[in-house]
Amino acid sequence: MSFELDRLDRSILNILQLDSRISNQTLAERVGLSPPACLRRVRRLREEGVIMGEVALINPRMVGRNINIIVEVEMVRDQLDIYDAFKRKMDGAPEVTQCYQVTGEVDFLLMLMVEDMESYEAFTRKYLSTDANLSKFRTLISLRRDKFSTAIPL
C-alpha cells in the first residue's frame, strides 16, 4: 500500500519529521504555500495515514533506560500461530521498543531499552526463557548508539 506524494507533500513531511511542533504559518512559508492550502495538505496526510502520529522523543538516559539491547530470537518451528503468539507477547512487553519478524537464520529481532542488566535478566525470565516455542535467543548489548533517527528518507 503506497500513497502518491508530490514535491510539496515531501517537503511538508521532511519538515514535520524534524519538528512536528512548527506552526502552520511557518510551515506554509517554508514550503511556499498559503496557510490554508498547507493545512489542507497536512490534514489529508493525517487522514490518509501517511502521518501516523506525533510524539515526543525522550532521551532514554534521562529516564533511566541506559542499556540498548538487540535480541535475535529463533522459534522451534515455522508456524503462523506460534509467530502470532510471540508477537502478541512482545506487544505486551514494555522493554521491547521494536519487534521485527525477519528472514534468515533467526525469526525475530527485538530492540529493547532497559535500566540495567538485572532488568534484562527479569525480561528474559518472564518472556523468553519460559516460552516453550522459543528454540534459542542471542543477546547483543549496544556499547553506544552512534546513530538514531525516526525520520524516513523521502
C-alpha positions in Angstrom: 0.0 0.0 0.0 1.5 3.3 -1.1 0.3 6.9 -1.1 1.3 9.2 -4.0 3.3 12.1 -2.7 4.2 15.2 -4.7 7.1 17.5 -4.2 5.1 19.7 -1.7 3.9 16.7 0.3 7.5 15.5 0.6 8.7 19.0 1.7 6.0 19.2 4.3 6.8 15.7 5.6 10.5 16.3 5.7 10.0 19.4 7.8 7.4 17.8 10.1 9.7 14.8 10.7 12.3 17.2 12.1 9.9 19.5 14.0 6.2 18.5 14.3 5.5 21.5 16.6 6.2 24.0 13.8 3.3 26.4 13.3 1.2 26.0 10.2 2.1 29.6 9.2 5.9 28.9 9.4 5.4 25.5 7.6 3.5 27.2 4.8 6.1 29.9 4.4 8.9 27.3 4.2 7.2 25.2 1.5 5.8 28.1 -0.5 2.1 27.6 0.1 -0.7 29.7 1.6 -1.5 28.7 5.2 -5.0 27.3 4.3 -3.5 25.2 1.4 -0.7 23.9 3.7 -3.2 23.0 6.4 -5.4 21.1 3.9 -2.4 19.1 2.8 -1.3 18.3 6.4 -4.9 17.2 7.3 -5.0 15.0 4.1 -1.7 13.4 5.0 -3.1 12.6 8.5 -6.4 11.4 7.2 -4.8 9.1 4.7 -2.5 7.6 7.4 0.8 9.0 6.0 1.3 10.9 9.2 0.6 8.2 11.8 1.0 10.3 14.9 3.1 12.9 16.6 5.2 12.1 19.6 7.8 13.5 22.0 11.2 11.8 21.6 12.6 11.2 25.0 16.3 10.9 25.9 16.5 7.3 27.3 19.4 8.1 29.6 17.4 11.0 31.2 14.7 8.5 32.3 17.0 5.7 33.3 17.0 3.5 30.2 20.7 3.2 30.0 21.2 0.0 28.0 20.1 -0.8 24.4 19.9 -4.5 23.7 19.2 -6.3 20.4 17.9 -9.9 20.8 17.8 -12.4 18.0 15.1 -15.0 18.5 14.7 -18.4 16.9 11.4 -20.3 17.3 11.2 -24.1 17.4 9.4 -24.3 14.0 7.9 -22.1 11.3 4.2 -22.0 12.2 2.0 -18.9 12.0 0.1 -19.4 15.3 3.5 -19.6 17.1 4.7 -16.4 15.4 1.4 -14.6 16.2 1.5 -15.7 19.9 5.1 -14.4 20.2 4.3 -11.1 18.5 1.4 -10.6 21.0 3.7 -11.4 23.9 6.2 -8.8 22.7 3.4 -6.2 22.3 2.8 -6.6 26.0 6.5 -6.3 27.0 7.3 -2.6 27.8 11.0 -3.2 27.5 10.6 -4.0 23.8 10.6 -0.9 21.7 10.7 -2.6 18.3 9.9 -6.2 17.2 10.7 -7.4 13.6 9.8 -10.7 12.1 12.7 -11.4 9.7 14.0 -13.8 7.2 17.3 -15.8 7.6 18.7 -17.8 10.4 16.5 -16.2 13.1 12.8 -15.5 13.2 12.6 -12.2 15.2 14.8 -9.2 16.1 13.9 -7.4 19.2 15.1 -3.9 20.3 15.0 -3.3 24.0 15.7 -0.5 26.3 16.3 -1.4 30.0 17.7 0.3 33.1 20.3 -2.3 33.9 21.3 -6.0 33.4 19.0 -7.1 36.2 16.1 -5.6 34.3 17.2 -7.5 31.2 17.5 -10.7 33.1 14.0 -10.3 34.5 12.7 -9.7 31.0 14.4 -12.9 29.7 13.0 -14.9 32.5 9.5 -13.6 32.1 9.2 -13.5 28.3 11.9 -15.7 26.7 13.2 -18.5 28.9 9.6 -19.6 29.7 8.4 -19.8 26.1 8.3 -23.4 25.0 8.0 -22.4 21.4 11.3 -20.5 21.5 14.3 -22.6 20.4 17.0 -20.1 21.4 17.9 -16.4 21.6 21.1 -14.4 21.4 21.7 -11.1 23.1 23.7 -8.3 21.6 24.4 -5.4 24.0 25.0 -2.0 22.5 28.1 -0.2 23.6 26.8 3.1 22.4 24.2 4.5 20.0 26.1 6.1 17.1 23.0 6.9 15.0 19.4 7.2 15.8 16.7 8.8 13.6 13.0 8.4 13.3 12.9 10.3 10.0 12.0 8.3 6.9 14.0 9.5 3.8 11.6 10.9 1.2 
